[in-house]
Amino acid sequence: TIDVLAASDIAMVDGATATTNNGDVRYQAVAGNLTLGEVIAGTGKAALLADAGSIVDAASDTSTVDVTAAGLVMSAGLNIGTGADPIETSVDTLATSSGGAAGTFVFESSALTVDSLTVTVNRIGTNAAVASSPAVTLADLDATNGGAIVLKTGGSLTLNEGDADTRVVRAVGAGAGSKASPRSAPRPACPPARPLRPERPRPPWRSRGSQAAGGAPRRRSGAR
């Protein structure tokens, strides 16, 4: 296995490679960015961690594969790749988490499955013996600060629920590009209905020649 732990940045120059004989690889930059050359783990898995920074490609091109492995975990306090220069992979299984406003950008060369992954390496102590075997476990595709999740594959894409949150792809938060719409004002209540006016009583209808109540027949005025 390969285990690289840095208090600040990890920077691989363009063309640099880290290769194992099918063993797992772990690169962790605690307070800075992780800049990738090429990581080749064969049938092993790789974990790329930038706790407070971003994971970026050392070369601004789309022809070189940055990571070749059976499985890949990428976790960044900020962003993973960019829209102009995504992380290029050749892996079977992927899980990512980003906390930046831009988000995650990955181009996979073949078919891909999103699922839970665990990457374990042997950490060597000052006495040249294995001091510990730290493991990294991650599931799903997460962007937690309003960033985008852009994943392009050269084959089929399978989404498996790797944990208990019932969501395989999750992009949440009010980061760059999001827009909150104000709530519409509540409609005013309808005014109370006006009371109906009482209907005026109408005099009884009389035809010509009818008698008024209690009186003689009515005569027409004027000459006949």
C-alpha positions in Angstrom: 0.0 0.0 0.0 0.9 3.7 -0.2 0.1 6.1 2.6 1.0 9.8 2.2 -0.1 12.2 5.0 0.8 16.0 4.8 0.0 18.7 7.3 -0.6 21.2 4.4 -0.6 20.5 0.6 0.2 17.5 -1.5 1.4 18.4 -5.0 2.2 15.9 -7.7 3.8 17.5 -10.7 2.4 16.8 -14.2 3.6 13.3 -15.2 4.3 12.1 -11.7 2.9 8.6 -10.8 2.2 6.6 -7.6 1.8 2.9 -8.4 1.0 -0.2 -6.2 0.9 -3.9 -7.0 -2.9 -4.0 -6.5 -2.6 -2.5 -3.0 -4.7 0.4 -1.7 -3.5 4.1 -1.8 -4.3 6.9 0.6 -3.3 10.5 0.0 -4.4 13.0 2.7 -3.7 16.8 2.7 -4.9 18.1 6.1 -4.8 21.8 5.6 -4.3 22.4 1.8 -5.0 21.1 -1.7 -4.3 17.7 -3.2 -2.9 18.1 -6.7 -2.9 14.9 -8.7 -0.5 13.5 -11.2 -1.5 9.9 -11.7 -2.4 7.2 -9.2 -2.4 3.6 -10.3 -3.7 1.0 -7.8 -4.6 -1.9 -10.2 -7.3 -4.0 -8.5 -6.7 -2.0 -5.2 -8.6 1.0 -4.1 -7.6 4.7 -3.6 -8.7 7.4 -1.1 -7.9 11.0 -2.0 -8.6 13.4 0.9 -8.2 17.2 1.1 -9.7 17.9 4.5 -9.7 21.7 4.1 -8.9 22.3 0.4 -9.6 21.0 -3.1 -8.6 18.0 -5.1 -7.3 19.2 -8.5 -5.7 17.9 -11.6 -2.1 18.8 -12.2 -2.5 18.9 -15.9 -5.2 20.8 -17.7 -6.1 18.2 -20.2 -8.7 15.4 -20.7 -6.4 12.7 -22.3 -4.6 11.4 -19.2 -6.4 9.3 -16.6 -5.7 10.6 -13.1 -6.7 7.6 -11.1 -6.8 3.9 -12.1 -8.2 1.6 -9.4 -11.0 -0.8 -8.6 -12.6 1.7 -6.3 -12.1 5.4 -5.5 -13.0 7.6 -2.6 -12.6 11.4 -2.9 -13.4 13.8 -0.1 -12.6 17.5 -0.1 -13.4 20.4 2.2 -13.8 22.5 -0.9 -14.1 21.2 -4.5 -13.2 18.1 -6.5 -12.0 19.0 -10.0 -13.4 21.9 -11.9 -15.8 22.3 -14.8 -12.9 23.1 -17.1 -10.6 20.3 -15.8 -12.5 17.4 -14.1 -10.8 14.5 -12.4 -10.4 11.7 -15.0 -10.8 8.2 -13.7 -10.8 4.6 -14.7 -12.5 2.9 -11.7 -15.3 0.4 -11.1 -16.8 2.0 -8.0 -16.9 5.6 -6.8 -17.9 7.6 -3.7 -17.3 11.4 -3.3 -18.0 14.2 -0.9 -17.3 17.9 -1.5 -17.9 21.0 0.6 -17.2 23.8 -1.8 -19.6 26.1 -3.7 -18.4 24.8 -7.1 -18.8 21.1 -6.3 -17.6 17.8 -7.8 -16.6 17.2 -11.5 -15.5 13.7 -12.5 -15.2 12.0 -16.0 -15.1 8.2 -15.9 -13.8 6.4 -19.0 -16.1 3.3 -18.8 -19.0 1.9 -16.8 -19.3 3.0 -13.2 -21.1 2.1 -9.9 -21.7 4.5 -7.1 -21.6 2.6 -3.8 -20.0 2.4 -0.3 -16.2 1.9 -0.3 -13.6 1.3 2.4 -9.9 1.9 1.7 -7.3 0.6 4.2 -3.5 1.2 4.2 -0.6 0.2 6.3 0.9 3.2 8.1 4.5 2.8 8.9 5.9 4.1 12.2 9.4 5.6 12.9 10.7 2.1 13.7 9.8 0.9 10.1 7.1 -1.4 11.4 3.4 -1.1 10.7 2.0 1.2 13.3 -1.6 1.3 12.3 -4.0 0.5 9.5 -6.3 3.5 9.1 -9.4 3.0 7.1 -11.6 5.5 5.2 -15.2 4.6 4.4 -17.5 6.7 2.2 -20.7 6.2 0.3 -22.8 8.0 -2.3 -22.1 11.3 -4.1 -22.5 14.4 -1.8 -22.1 18.1 -2.3 -22.9 19.9 0.9 -22.5 23.6 0.1 -24.8 24.2 -2.9 -22.2 22.9 -5.3 -22.9 20.9 -8.4 -22.3 17.2 -9.0 -21.2 16.5 -12.5 -20.4 12.9 -13.4 -19.8 11.7 -16.9 -19.2 8.1 -17.8 -18.2 6.2 -20.9 -20.6 3.4 -20.1 -23.5 2.6 -17.9 -24.0 4.2 -14.5 -25.4 2.2 -11.6 -26.5 3.9 -8.4 -26.5 1.8 -5.2 -27.6 3.1 -1.8 -24.4 2.5 0.2 -25.6 3.8 3.6 -28.8 4.4 5.5 -29.8 7.9 4.3 -31.8 6.6 1.3 -30.1 9.1 -1.0 -27.4 8.1 -3.5 -26.9 11.6 -5.0 -27.3 14.6 -2.7 -26.6 18.3 -3.4 -27.7 20.6 -0.7 -27.1 24.1 0.7 -27.3 27.7 -0.4 -24.1 28.1 -2.3 -23.1 30.0 -5.4 -25.7 29.8 -8.1 -28.6 29.1 -5.8 -31.6 31.5 -5.6 -34.1 31.8 -2.8 -37.5 33.1 -3.8 -39.3 35.3 -1.4 -42.6 34.0 -0.1 -45.6 35.7 -1.6 -47.6 37.9 0.7 -50.7 36.3 2.2 -53.9 37.3 0.5 -56.1 39.7 2.6 -59.2 38.2 4.1 -62.5 38.9 2.3 -64.5 41.8 3.8 -67.6 40.7 5.6 -70.7 40.6 3.5 -73.1 43.5 3.7 -76.4 42.8 5.3 -79.3 42.7 2.8 -81.7 45.6 3.0 -85.3 44.5 3.9 -87.5 44.6 0.9 -90.1 47.4 0.9 -93.7 46.2 0.9 -95.4 46.7 -2.4 -99.0 48.0 -2.6 -101.5 45.4 -3.9 -101.8 45.2 -7.6 -105.0 46.7 -9.0 -106.5 46.5 -12.4 -108.7 49.1 -14.1 -112.0 49.4 -12.6 -111.1 47.6 -9.4 -112.3 49.0 -6.1 -110.0 50.3 -3.6 -110.3 48.6 -0.3 -113.4 49.9 1.5 -114.2 52.6 -1.1 -116.2 53.3 -4.3 -115.1 52.4 -7.7 -112.3 54.7 -8.9 -113.0 57.0 -11.8 -110.7 58.3 -14.4 -110.2 62.1 -14.3 -110.7 64.2 -17.3 -113.4 64.2 -20.1 -114.4 61.0 -21.7 
